[in-house]
Structures are given as C-alpha cells and as structure tokens.
Amino acid sequence: MDFKLLIYCVLSIVLFQSCQSTPNSESQKTNPKITVSAEQMDKLGITNAEHLSAASKRALNWPDIGNEWFIEFSKLQPLKGDLAYEEGVVRRDPSAMIFENGKYYVWYTKSTGPTDGFAGDIEKDKVFPWDRCDIWYATSEDGWTWKEEGMAVGRGEKGAYDDRSVFTVEIMKYEDTYYLSYQTVKSPYNVRVKNQIGLAWSDSPDGPWTKSEEPILSPADNGVWRGEEQDRFAVEKKGDFDSHKVHDPCILPYKGKFYLYYKGEQMGEEITFGGRQIRHGVAIADNPKGPYIKSPYNPISNSGHEICVWPYNGGIASLITTDGPEKNTIQWAPDGINFEIMSSIKGAPHAIGLNRSADTEKEPTEILRWGLSHIYNNSDYQSIMRFSSARRTSHKAKGE
C-alpha cells in the first residue's frame, strides 16, 4: 500500500473515533448521573433509577414543602341583603374586608346598564362592565347580609385623569387613616387607553374621602404603537411588562415601607403556552401617599391576574390565578419580591376580597378561609359572592 494512502487511512480512523466519542463525553458532562435514594424512589413511585424521565427529574428537584399551603375552595355562595344579585346593576371586584365599629366593611365597583363593547359609540356607550363606574361600600355584621351604605369615591370632573371610571378598589388601614387605591380611566375609553392608579384617604371608613390630584402610578412609557388604528396588538416596541396598563392595586405596610402590588399589561400582549401575558409588579414608597417607585426587579411574577397578597411569616404570600405558566399557585416571598411556588391549587375564585381581620400567622392560608368574590350572572351584570376554603391533607373514597 502506498505510504501516503496508509497515513490518510490511519488519520481518518482516528478522526472518526474522535468524532464519535466527543458527543458521549459532552453528554456525560451535561447529563451527570443522578443519585436517587430509596426513600425518593418509594415516595415518587420511580420504577428504575437508571432510567429517569424528564418528569421524574423535575419531581426530584421539588422542594420538600409539605401540604400546609394546599387548600381547596368550595362553591361560591350568594350574599343576602343589598349585595344580592340585582338585574341591571354591576357590583364586582370587592376589596378586602376590614372589621371596624363592630361590623365588616367592603368597597366595590358599581355601575348600571348593559355593556356595548368597542363597536358602538364609545363616547356614549359602556365598553366594559367596569366602565362608567364609581366606588361604593357596604357593611355587614356577619359577612352574609350586607347593607349598601352609598358611594365612597366617584369619577372626576371632565378632563381629569379619572373622569371616565374608577374601579377595582382595595382598602388599607394604617395607624388611624384609611386608604383606598383603585384603577382609573380617562375618556375616551378606547383599546389603547392607558389605565392608571389613584388613591383616596379618610379618617373614617365612612368617609368623606380626599382623592389624590394625580395618579400615584402609571404605565411604563417605553412601548411604541404601530400606526394610528385602535389596535392594541399592533406595536413597534412592546416595552416593559406594564407598558399598557397598571391594574388591581393593593398597598401593604411592609418592613417600614409601603408596597404597592399591581397587575401589569404589556402593549402588544401575546398569548403564550400559559395563556395571556399577565405579570405582577411592585412599587415602594416611604409614605402611604407616595411617591411610589417601581422595583428594579419587576416583574415579580410571570403569571397571574387580580392581585391577592397577604403578610405571612415575615414575608408576603400571593395567590396567582387565571393567566400564565404558573397560574393556579400560591407563592411566597421572604422579602416581598422573590416569590417561589408553595402549592398548586384548583378552582380559585376570581377577584378575591380577603378578610383582613383573620389571624394571618395562624397558618399560611388562614386568610383564605372565607372572603368575597364576584361572578358573571350574564355578560352584562355581575354580583358579589362569598367564597370559602379548607385545608386538604388526605383523600378518602365515599364510605371509607
């Protein structure tokens, strides 16, 4: 055999073997052997530790939390008195409840008349159930039968930032002052309108309320619409997670400051494998009236819808529902910002109004034992309902 040909053949064999061995060595680096204990195999029902599926590998990385955060919700129940369903009236998005003067107080969104959508005359019609709303309140001695007390915060004068609608309210009591945070819309209410957040305060839960002259929080101003047509999906640049709307405010006193948790909607919002792109953020202030500065860690969730947060064990817990890859979970952050999943749940009510008089330190989900929510009685009208939940620690068959 020609010497050059022999050298060529030898080099070819070496190169071939090298190419064949490289992926295996790389695979060993990127896929190290996973050690599985006998206890883990028994608990997770793993058949063979040498053949682990992707699901089993994920399960092996689950934190050992237990079931103290796991609950199940019961069927919603109607309220009595003035908050019972009333045809032609929208009552929705109840705030948390506080217990003052021997009774519970709740604030909520109220409007009348049907919803017409964006196809009609938006200067005259009602485009959403929460359009052309004011904030009302009611009281109850038992949490079942409610008396509607009247309007708490109304819409602003024409030209004001809240002249079209004020809605989705939340209550905070700090020291001897009561604070209502809520969403606002300025006319005209079109699909590209940018919702903001307002604030009102009073020395009494019965008012009168003083409104902030300007919003306390606004959407990020870094998205760019494409064209002039009213199309909220047409963008040149999406911007931050809250470049379109800031929704569902809730202020909590926390570590000597005030944490304003809110829902953000992004310009050009997409539908992903988890549904709508909805995320939560937080803005922090030294004073209840602000100024509120958005956290550089925003967004602090990759999922969720309405804000439902409460203090627990030195941190903040959050119920994440409806949208995103981590929907239907309860999460907790030891610092109020970096949230981790504590449980996965089902059937959580929408627009939860928590019972702030509950003992939040008794157990992680004590504040969710009962509270208020809303349902769609039909496409035009909603009413406030009562929810309840219980811890679930075992499963038994009928008669067992």
Residue pairs with C-beta under 8 A, 6 or more apart in sequence:
34 49
34 52
34 57
34 60
36 46
36 49
36 52
36 60
40 46
40 60
41 49
44 56
44 59
44 60
46 52
46 56
52 60
63 340
65 342
65 343
67 343
67 391
67 392
67 393
68 363
68 364
68 365
68 391
69 330
69 332
69 342
69 343
69 364
69 365
70 343
70 344
70 345
70 391
70 392
70 393
71 330
71 343
71 345
71 365
71 368
71 389
71 390
71 391
71 392
72 345
72 346
72 347
72 389
72 390
72 392
73 345
73 346
73 347
73 348
73 349
73 387
73 388
73 389
74 387
74 388
74 389
74 390
76 349
76 373
76 375
76 385
76 386
76 387
77 385
77 386
77 387
77 388
78 84
78 85
78 383
78 385
78 386
79 144
79 145
79 146
79 372
79 383
79 384
79 385
79 386
80 144
80 145
80 146
81 140
81 145
81 146
81 147
81 148
82 138
82 146
82 147
82 148
83 91
83 138
83 146
83 148
83 383
83 384
84 383
85 377
85 381
85 383
86 381
86 383
87 381
88 112
88 113
88 381
89 110
89 111
89 112
89 381
90 109
90 110
90 111
90 112
90 129
90 130
90 133
90 380
90 381
90 382
91 108
91 109
91 110
91 136
91 374
91 382
91 383
91 384
92 108
92 109
92 129
92 130
92 351
92 374
92 382
92 383
92 384
93 108
93 109
93 130
93 167
93 168
93 169
93 306
93 351
93 374
94 106
94 107
94 108
94 351
94 353
94 372
94 373
94 374
94 384
95 106
95 107
95 108
95 169
95 170
95 171
95 180
95 353
96 106
96 170
96 171
96 250
96 353
96 354
96 355
96 356
96 371
97 104
97 105
97 106
97 143
97 353
97 354
97 355
97 356
97 357
97 371
97 372
98 104
98 105
98 171
98 173
98 205
98 356
98 357
99 105
99 356
99 357
100 173
100 205
101 205
102 141
103 139
103 140
103 141
104 139
104 140
104 141
104 143
104 355
104 357
105 137
105 138
105 139
105 171
105 205
106 137
106 138
106 139
106 140
106 146
106 353
106 372
106 384
107 135
107 136
107 137
107 152
107 169
107 170
107 171
107 180
108 135
108 136
108 137
108 138
108 169
108 353
108 384
109 130
109 133
109 135
109 167
109 168
109 169
110 133
110 134
110 135
110 136
110 151
111 126
111 129
111 130
111 131
111 132
111 133
111 134
111 165
113 126
113 132
113 380
114 126
114 380
115 126
115 127
115 128
115 129
115 131
115 379
115 380
116 125
116 126
116 127
117 125
117 127
118 127
118 190
118 191
118 230
122 188
122 189
122 190
123 187
123 188
126 132
127 189
128 189
129 380
129 381
129 382
130 165
130 167
130 168
130 183
131 164
131 165
131 185
131 189
132 155
132 164
132 165
133 155
133 165
133 166
133 167
134 151
134 153
134 154
134 155
134 166
135 151
135 152
135 153
135 154
135 166
135 167
135 169
135 180
135 182
136 148
136 149
136 150
136 151
136 152
137 148
137 149
137 150
137 152
137 205
138 146
138 147
138 148
138 149
139 146
139 147
139 149
140 146
140 147
143 355
143 370
143 386
144 386
149 206
152 169
152 180
152 200
152 207
152 209
153 166
153 169
153 180
153 182
153 200
153 209
153 211
154 166
155 162
155 163
155 164
155 165
155 166
156 162
156 163
156 166
156 184
156 211
157 163
158 187
160 186
161 184
161 186
161 196
161 198
161 214
161 215
162 184
162 185
162 186
162 196
162 198
162 211
163 186
163 187
164 184
164 185
164 186
164 187
164 188
164 189
165 183
165 184
165 185
165 189
166 182
166 183
166 184
166 198
167 182
167 183
168 182
168 183
168 247
168 248
168 249
168 306
168 351
169 180
169 181
169 182
170 180
170 181
170 182
170 248
170 249
170 250
170 251
170 307
171 178
171 179
171 180
171 205
171 356
172 178
172 179
172 181
172 250
172 251
172 252
172 253
172 288
173 179
173 205
173 356
174 253
174 258
174 288
176 203
177 201
177 202
177 203
177 288
178 201
178 202
178 203
178 204
178 205
179 199
179 200
179 201
179 251
179 288
180 199
180 200
180 201
180 209
181 197
181 198
181 199
181 216
181 249
181 250
181 251
181 260
182 197
182 198
182 199
182 200
182 249
183 195
183 196
183 197
183 198
183 246
183 247
183 248
183 249
184 195
184 196
184 197
184 198
184 215
185 193
185 195
185 196
186 193
186 196
190 230
191 230
191 231
191 232
192 225
192 230
192 231
192 232
192 244
194 218
194 219
194 244
194 245
195 219
195 245
195 246
195 247
196 215
196 217
196 218
196 219
196 246
197 215
197 216
197 217
197 218
197 246
197 249
197 260
197 262
198 211
198 212
198 215
198 216
199 211
199 212
199 216
199 288
199 289
199 290
200 209
200 210
200 211
200 212
201 209
201 210
201 288
201 289
202 208
202 209
202 210
212 289
212 290
216 260
216 289
216 290
216 291
216 292
217 246
217 249
217 260
217 262
217 283
217 292
217 294
218 246
219 242
219 243
219 244
219 245
219 246
219 264
220 239
220 240
220 241
220 242
220 243
220 294
221 239
221 243
222 237
222 239
222 240
222 243
223 235
223 237
223 238
223 239
223 240
223 243
223 244
223 266
223 267
223 268
224 235
224 236
224 237
224 239
224 267
225 234
225 235
225 236
225 267
226 234
226 235
226 236
227 234
232 244
232 267
232 268
232 269
233 268
233 269
234 268
235 267
235 268
237 267
238 266
238 267
238 268
239 266
239 267
240 264
240 266
240 298
241 264
241 266
241 277
241 279
241 281
241 298
241 299
242 262
242 264
242 265
242 266
242 279
242 281
242 294
242 298
242 299
243 264
243 266
243 267
244 264
244 265
244 266
244 267
244 269
245 263
245 264
245 265
246 262
246 263
246 264
246 281
247 262
247 263
247 264
247 265
247 306
247 307
248 262
248 263
248 305
248 306
248 307
249 260
249 261
249 262
249 307
250 260
250 261
250 262
250 307
250 308
250 309
251 258
251 259
251 260
251 261
251 288
252 258
252 259
252 261
252 309
252 310
252 311
252 316
253 259
254 311
254 316
254 336
255 336
257 284
257 285
257 286
258 284
258 285
258 286
258 287
258 288
258 292
259 282
259 283
259 284
259 316
259 336
260 282
260 283
260 284
260 285
260 292
261 280
261 281
261 282
261 307
261 309
261 316
261 318
262 280
262 281
262 282
262 283
262 307
263 278
263 279
263 280
263 281
263 304
263 305
263 306
263 307
264 278
264 279
264 280
264 281
264 298
264 299
265 278
266 277
266 279
269 276
269 277
269 278
270 277
271 277
272 324
272 325
273 325
274 302
274 303
274 323
274 324
274 325
274 326
274 327
275 322
275 323
275 324
275 327
276 323
276 324
277 323
277 324
278 303
278 304
278 305
278 322
278 323
278 324
279 299
279 300
279 301
279 302
279 303
279 304
279 324
280 299
280 300
280 301
280 304
280 307
280 318
280 320
281 294
281 295
281 298
281 299
281 300
282 294
282 295
282 298
282 300
282 336
282 337
283 292
283 293
283 294
283 295
284 292
284 293
284 295
285 291
285 292
285 293
295 337
297 337
297 338
300 333
300 337
300 338
300 339
301 318
301 320
301 324
301 326
301 331
301 339
302 324
302 325
302 326
303 320
303 323
303 324
303 325
303 326
303 327
303 329
304 318
304 320
304 321
304 322
304 323
304 324
304 326
304 327
305 321
305 322
305 323
305 327
305 350
306 321
306 322
306 350
306 351
306 352
307 318
308 318
308 319
308 321
308 352
308 354
309 316
309 317
309 318
309 319
310 316
310 317
310 354
310 360
310 367
311 317
311 360
312 332
312 360
312 361
312 364
313 332
313 361
313 364
314 334
315 332
315 333
315 334
315 335
315 336
316 332
316 333
316 336
317 330
317 331
317 332
317 342
317 364
318 330
318 331
318 332
318 333
318 339
319 330
319 348
319 352
319 368
320 326
320 327
320 328
320 329
320 330
320 331
321 327
321 328
321 348
321 350
322 350
326 341
328 344
328 345
328 346
328 348
329 341
329 342
329 343
329 344
329 345
330 341
330 342
330 343
330 345
330 364
330 365
331 339
331 340
331 341
331 342
332 339
332 340
332 342
332 364
333 339
333 340
342 364
349 373
349 385
349 387
350 373
350 374
350 375
351 373
351 374
352 368
352 371
352 372
352 373
352 387
353 371
353 372
353 373
353 384
354 367
354 368
354 371
355 367
355 369
355 370
355 371
356 367
358 366
358 367
358 369
359 366
360 366
360 367
363 391
365 389
365 391
368 389
369 388
369 389
369 390
370 386
370 387
370 388
370 389
371 386
371 387
372 384
372 385
372 386
372 387
373 384
373 385
373 386
373 387
374 382
374 383
374 384
374 385
375 382
375 383
375 385
376 382
377 383
